[in-house]
Amino acid sequence: MTMIDVVEAFDVPCYVFFTCGAASLGLMFHFETLEDEQTKEISDLVQVEMKLVIPSLTNNVPSSVLPIFTTRKEIWRCWFLKATREYRRAKGILVNTFADLEPHAINSFLMEYSYGTSRLPSIFPIGPVLNTSQIQTQSTNDHSEMMEWMDIQPEKSVVFLCFGSMGVLSWIKQLPAKNGEFAGEFENHGLALPEGFLDRTALIGKVVGWIPQMAILSHPTVGGFVPHCGSNSILEGIWCGVPIAAWPLFGKQQFNAFQLVKELGMAGEISSDFNEANKHQPLAKAEQIEKGIREVMDGENDARKKVKEFTKKCRQAMKEGCSSRVAFENLMLTLCSSLHQASQVLGSLGRK
């Protein structure tokens, strides 16, 4: 039994919050349609075709950037195909994106038969949903040493590299996980890095553990961002107006990087199809890393200009009368109407 079964049993409308973007949601619905209505085996399909047509993107997608959950049969069939079928049962899906970021993807949900003959729930692009409170000074008190270091750097001179809580590069040692939890942080970061690394970079960089990412990205000394291309990091980079050099590692991050670089033209590229799940994956070369970082740090770079445009659109979307605010208000109206109808039905059953 799923939570959708539970709410349906009480005749309550069900809504899903999809934390990734609209293009990723479209990819899942498209592959589910191919499986359920055209009887195609997705794991076989992606191995044969080098370029795929996905309704939620304008560019054909190379199979090398598809999320691992679509290319491995045991993951796709046991988890994500079932989840996508459940999504269709929802009354609506809240997507953490905004209309001006993914207009083609959002419009694709309105096109008849784009995702098969089965109904799609209503789509509400209500993003970006972010923790902007980190930007406030009081949230950085526990990281004062880091912020003090940032304060003395030249404006837009710092490149912030962060691979999230699960990202790991093969040349960096990792603490073992305990009791099924994520690996902890090193108290001595030198133990996790090549010998002498901290000494060689002491004057030009800083290695730290967990820090409030929004507070760092919004700092005036940050001029570039090298993320693993998780959906949340992308939105935070856009909100703060920091150009991105894409370096995805696993999951759906290669697909996100493809969208950023090829579809939206708002990011530089270090390695768009790097995948740590591939045991024979070669390391990104130093020349690739240098090229990607130099591109985003270039003040005249087109991707940098594009990010600034999206920053304005991102913040505008949240204002009264604008796209994300209107989408959220429409959601509230729909939800209130559904709950009112449900209460009437329950009331009539009570009287009987």
C-alpha positions as CSV (number, residue, x, y, z in Angstrom):
1,M,0.0,0.0,0.0
2,T,1.2,3.5,-0.8
3,M,0.3,6.9,0.7
4,I,-1.9,7.5,-2.4
5,D,-3.9,4.4,-1.4
6,V,-4.3,5.8,2.1
7,V,-5.6,9.2,1.0
8,E,-7.8,7.7,-1.6
9,A,-9.4,5.5,1.1
10,F,-10.4,8.7,2.9
11,D,-11.5,10.4,-0.3
12,V,-8.8,13.1,0.1
13,P,-7.1,14.7,-2.9
14,C,-3.5,13.6,-3.3
15,Y,-0.7,15.9,-4.5
16,V,2.9,15.0,-5.1
17,F,5.9,17.4,-4.5
18,F,8.5,16.6,-7.1
19,T,11.8,18.1,-6.0
20,C,13.5,17.8,-9.4
21,G,12.8,19.9,-12.5
22,A,10.0,19.6,-15.1
23,A,12.3,18.1,-17.7
24,S,13.2,15.2,-15.3
25,L,9.5,14.6,-14.6
26,G,8.8,14.6,-18.4
27,L,11.6,12.0,-18.9
28,M,10.0,9.7,-16.3
29,F,6.5,10.0,-17.8
30,H,7.9,9.5,-21.4
31,F,9.7,6.3,-20.4
32,E,6.7,5.0,-18.5
33,T,4.6,5.6,-21.6
34,L,7.0,3.7,-23.8
35,E,6.9,0.7,-21.4
36,D,3.2,0.7,-20.7
37,E,1.7,1.7,-24.0
38,Q,4.3,0.8,-26.6
39,T,5.7,-2.3,-24.7
40,K,9.3,-1.2,-25.2
41,E,12.0,-2.3,-22.8
42,I,13.7,1.0,-21.7
43,S,16.9,-0.6,-20.5
44,D,17.3,-2.2,-24.0
45,L,16.2,0.9,-25.8
46,V,18.8,3.2,-24.2
47,Q,21.6,0.8,-25.0
48,V,20.8,0.7,-28.7
49,E,19.8,4.3,-29.5
50,M,22.6,6.9,-29.1
51,K,20.1,9.9,-29.4
52,L,16.7,9.9,-27.9
53,V,13.7,12.2,-28.4
54,I,12.3,13.4,-25.1
55,P,9.1,15.5,-25.2
56,S,10.3,17.7,-22.3
57,L,13.5,18.8,-24.1
58,T,14.0,20.4,-27.4
59,N,17.4,18.7,-28.1
60,N,17.8,15.0,-28.7
61,V,19.4,13.4,-25.6
62,P,22.4,11.1,-25.8
63,S,22.0,7.9,-23.8
64,S,25.3,8.6,-21.9
65,V,23.6,11.4,-19.9
66,L,20.4,9.4,-18.9
67,P,19.8,8.9,-15.2
68,I,21.1,5.5,-14.0
69,F,17.6,4.6,-12.8
70,T,16.5,4.4,-16.4
71,T,19.4,2.5,-17.8
72,R,19.5,-0.3,-15.1
73,K,16.5,-2.6,-15.4
74,E,16.4,-3.7,-11.8
75,I,16.3,0.0,-10.6
76,W,13.9,1.2,-13.2
77,R,11.4,-1.6,-12.9
78,C,11.5,-2.1,-9.2
79,W,11.3,1.5,-8.1
80,F,11.0,4.3,-10.7
81,L,8.5,2.8,-13.1
82,K,6.2,1.9,-10.2
83,A,6.6,5.4,-8.8
84,T,5.8,7.1,-12.1
85,R,2.7,5.1,-12.5
86,E,1.7,6.2,-9.0
87,Y,2.3,9.9,-10.0
88,R,-0.5,9.6,-12.6
89,R,-3.0,8.8,-9.8
90,A,-2.3,12.1,-8.1
91,K,-4.6,15.1,-8.6
92,G,-1.6,17.4,-9.1
93,I,2.2,17.5,-9.0
94,L,4.1,20.4,-7.5
95,V,7.4,20.9,-9.3
96,N,10.4,22.8,-7.9
97,T,11.0,24.9,-11.0
98,F,9.7,28.1,-12.5
99,A,8.0,28.8,-15.9
100,D,10.8,30.9,-17.5
101,L,13.4,28.3,-16.7
102,E,11.7,25.3,-18.3
103,P,8.9,26.7,-20.6
104,H,9.2,23.9,-23.2
105,A,9.1,21.2,-20.5
106,I,6.1,22.7,-18.8
107,N,4.2,23.2,-22.1
108,S,4.9,19.6,-23.0
109,F,2.6,18.5,-20.3
110,L,-0.2,20.4,-22.0
111,M,0.3,18.8,-25.4
112,E,-2.2,16.1,-26.2
113,Y,-0.7,12.6,-26.2
114,S,2.8,13.8,-25.4
115,Y,2.9,11.3,-22.6
116,G,0.5,8.7,-23.8
117,T,-3.2,8.3,-23.6
118,S,-3.5,8.0,-19.8
119,R,-4.3,11.2,-18.0
120,L,-1.6,13.4,-16.4
121,P,-2.1,15.2,-13.2
122,S,-2.2,19.0,-13.2
123,I,1.3,20.4,-13.0
124,F,2.1,23.3,-10.7
125,P,5.6,24.9,-11.2
126,I,5.9,26.7,-7.8
127,G,9.6,27.1,-7.5
128,P,12.2,27.8,-6.6
129,V,11.6,26.3,-3.2
130,L,14.8,27.4,-1.3
131,N,16.1,28.1,2.2
132,T,16.9,31.7,1.6
133,S,17.3,32.3,5.4
134,Q,20.8,31.0,5.1
135,I,21.7,34.2,3.3
136,Q,21.1,36.2,6.5
137,T,24.2,36.9,8.6
138,Q,22.9,35.2,11.7
139,S,22.8,31.8,10.0
140,T,26.5,31.9,9.4
141,N,27.7,32.4,13.0
142,D,28.8,28.8,13.3
143,H,31.0,29.2,10.2
144,S,32.6,32.6,11.1
145,E,36.1,31.4,10.3
146,M,35.0,30.5,6.7
147,M,33.1,33.8,6.3
148,E,36.1,35.8,7.6
149,W,38.3,34.1,5.0
150,M,35.7,35.0,2.3
151,D,35.5,38.6,3.4
152,I,39.2,39.2,2.6
153,Q,39.1,37.7,-0.9
154,P,38.8,40.0,-4.0
155,E,35.3,40.3,-5.4
156,K,34.2,37.5,-7.7
157,S,37.6,35.7,-7.3
158,V,36.5,32.6,-5.5
159,V,35.4,29.3,-7.1
160,F,33.1,27.3,-4.9
161,L,33.3,23.6,-5.5
162,C,30.8,21.4,-3.7
163,F,29.6,17.8,-4.5
164,G,26.8,17.6,-1.9
165,S,26.4,15.1,1.0
166,M,26.9,12.0,-1.2
167,G,29.2,13.0,-4.0
168,V,32.6,11.3,-3.9
169,L,35.6,11.5,-6.3
170,S,37.6,8.3,-6.6
171,W,40.9,10.1,-5.7
172,I,39.5,11.4,-2.4
173,K,39.4,9.0,0.6
174,Q,36.1,8.6,2.4
175,L,35.2,7.8,5.9
176,P,33.2,4.5,6.1
177,A,29.5,4.9,6.7
178,K,28.1,3.9,10.1
179,N,24.8,2.1,10.8
180,G,23.7,2.6,7.2
181,E,24.0,6.4,7.5
182,F,26.0,8.7,5.2
183,A,29.7,8.9,5.8
184,G,30.7,11.4,8.4
185,E,33.1,14.3,8.0
186,F,36.9,14.2,8.5
187,E,38.0,16.3,11.5
188,N,41.4,16.4,9.7
189,H,40.7,17.1,6.0
190,G,44.3,16.2,5.1
191,L,43.5,12.6,5.7
192,A,41.0,12.7,2.9
193,L,43.2,14.4,0.3
194,P,46.4,13.6,-1.5
195,E,49.6,14.1,0.6
196,G,50.6,17.7,0.8
197,F,47.5,19.1,-0.9
198,L,46.5,21.4,1.9
199,D,50.0,22.8,2.2
200,R,50.2,23.5,-1.6
201,T,46.8,25.3,-1.6
202,A,47.0,27.1,1.8
203,L,47.4,30.5,0.3
204,I,44.8,30.2,-2.5
205,G,42.0,28.0,-1.2
206,K,40.2,26.5,1.8
207,V,38.9,23.0,2.4
208,V,36.0,22.8,4.8
209,G,33.2,20.4,5.9
210,W,29.5,21.2,5.7
211,I,28.7,24.9,5.2
212,P,25.5,26.8,4.4
213,Q,25.6,26.8,0.6
214,M,23.2,29.7,0.0
215,A,25.3,31.9,2.3
216,I,28.5,31.1,0.4
217,L,26.9,31.5,-3.1
218,S,25.4,34.8,-2.2
219,H,28.8,36.2,-1.0
220,P,30.2,38.9,-3.3
221,T,33.6,37.2,-3.5
222,V,32.2,34.1,-5.2
223,G,32.6,34.2,-9.0
224,G,31.9,30.7,-10.0
225,F,30.3,27.5,-8.8
226,V,31.3,23.9,-9.6
227,P,28.5,21.6,-8.4
228,H,27.5,18.0,-8.9
229,C,24.4,19.4,-10.6
230,G,21.8,18.3,-8.1
231,S,18.5,20.1,-8.7
232,N,18.7,22.1,-5.5
233,S,22.2,23.3,-6.1
234,I,21.3,24.4,-9.6
235,L,18.4,26.5,-8.3
236,E,20.6,28.0,-5.5
237,G,23.2,28.9,-8.1
238,I,20.6,30.6,-10.3
239,W,19.0,32.5,-7.4
240,C,22.4,33.9,-6.3
241,G,23.4,34.7,-9.9
242,V,26.6,32.5,-9.9
243,P,27.7,30.9,-13.1
244,I,28.1,27.2,-13.1
245,A,30.7,24.7,-14.4
246,A,28.9,21.4,-14.6
247,W,30.5,18.3,-13.1
248,P,27.8,15.7,-12.5
249,L,28.6,12.4,-10.6
250,F,25.6,10.1,-10.4
251,G,21.9,9.7,-10.4
252,K,20.0,12.3,-12.6
253,Q,22.9,14.8,-12.4
254,Q,24.2,14.0,-15.9
255,F,20.7,14.7,-17.3
256,N,20.6,18.0,-15.3
257,A,24.0,19.0,-16.6
258,F,22.9,18.3,-20.2
259,Q,19.9,20.5,-19.7
260,L,22.0,23.3,-18.2
261,V,24.7,23.2,-20.9
262,K,23.0,22.2,-24.1
263,E,19.3,23.1,-23.5
264,L,19.6,26.3,-21.6
265,G,23.1,27.5,-22.4
266,M,23.7,28.8,-18.9
267,A,26.6,26.7,-17.7
268,G,30.1,25.8,-18.6
269,E,31.1,22.1,-18.9
270,I,33.8,20.2,-17.1
271,S,32.4,16.7,-17.8
272,S,28.8,16.2,-18.8
273,D,28.7,12.4,-18.7
274,F,31.0,11.6,-15.8
275,N,29.4,8.7,-13.8
276,E,31.0,7.3,-10.7
277,A,28.8,4.2,-11.1
278,N,30.9,3.3,-14.1
279,K,33.9,1.3,-12.7
280,H,35.9,2.1,-15.9
281,Q,35.1,5.8,-15.9
282,P,38.2,7.8,-16.6
283,L,38.9,10.8,-14.4
284,A,38.2,14.3,-15.7
285,K,41.5,15.6,-16.9
286,A,43.1,18.7,-15.5
287,E,42.7,20.5,-18.9
288,Q,38.9,19.9,-18.7
289,I,38.6,21.2,-15.2
290,E,40.8,24.3,-16.0
291,K,38.8,25.0,-19.2
292,G,35.4,24.8,-17.5
293,I,36.4,27.0,-14.6
294,R,38.1,29.6,-16.9
295,E,34.9,29.8,-19.0
296,V,32.6,30.6,-16.0
297,M,35.1,33.0,-14.5
298,D,35.3,35.0,-17.7
299,G,33.3,38.1,-17.2
300,E,32.2,38.2,-20.9
301,N,31.2,34.6,-21.1
302,D,27.7,34.0,-22.6
303,A,26.8,31.5,-19.9
304,R,27.6,34.1,-17.2
305,K,25.3,36.6,-18.9
306,K,22.6,33.9,-19.3
307,V,22.7,33.1,-15.5
308,K,22.1,36.8,-14.7
309,E,19.1,36.8,-16.9
310,F,17.7,33.7,-15.2
311,T,18.4,35.2,-11.8
312,K,16.1,38.1,-12.5
313,K,13.4,35.7,-13.9
314,C,13.8,33.4,-10.9
315,R,13.2,36.1,-8.3
316,Q,10.5,37.7,-10.4
317,A,8.6,34.4,-10.5
318,M,8.0,34.5,-6.8
319,K,6.5,38.0,-6.7
320,E,2.7,38.7,-6.5
321,G,1.0,38.2,-9.8
322,C,3.9,36.3,-11.4
323,S,4.2,32.7,-12.6
324,S,5.2,30.7,-9.5
325,R,3.1,32.8,-7.2
326,V,0.1,32.4,-9.5
327,A,0.7,28.6,-9.8
328,F,0.7,28.3,-6.0
329,E,-2.5,30.3,-5.7
330,N,-4.2,28.1,-8.3
331,L,-3.0,25.1,-6.3
332,M,-4.6,26.5,-3.1
333,L,-7.9,27.3,-4.9
334,T,-8.0,23.8,-6.4
335,L,-7.1,22.2,-3.1
336,C,-9.7,24.2,-1.2
337,S,-12.4,23.3,-3.7
338,S,-11.5,19.6,-3.5
339,L,-11.6,19.6,0.3
340,H,-14.9,21.4,0.3
341,Q,-16.4,18.8,-2.0
342,A,-14.9,16.0,0.1
343,S,-16.4,17.6,3.3
344,Q,-19.8,17.8,1.7
345,V,-19.6,14.1,0.7
346,L,-18.5,13.1,4.2
347,G,-21.2,15.3,5.7
348,S,-23.9,13.6,3.6
349,L,-22.6,10.2,4.6
350,G,-22.8,11.2,8.3
351,R,-26.4,12.3,8.0
352,K,-27.3,8.9,6.5
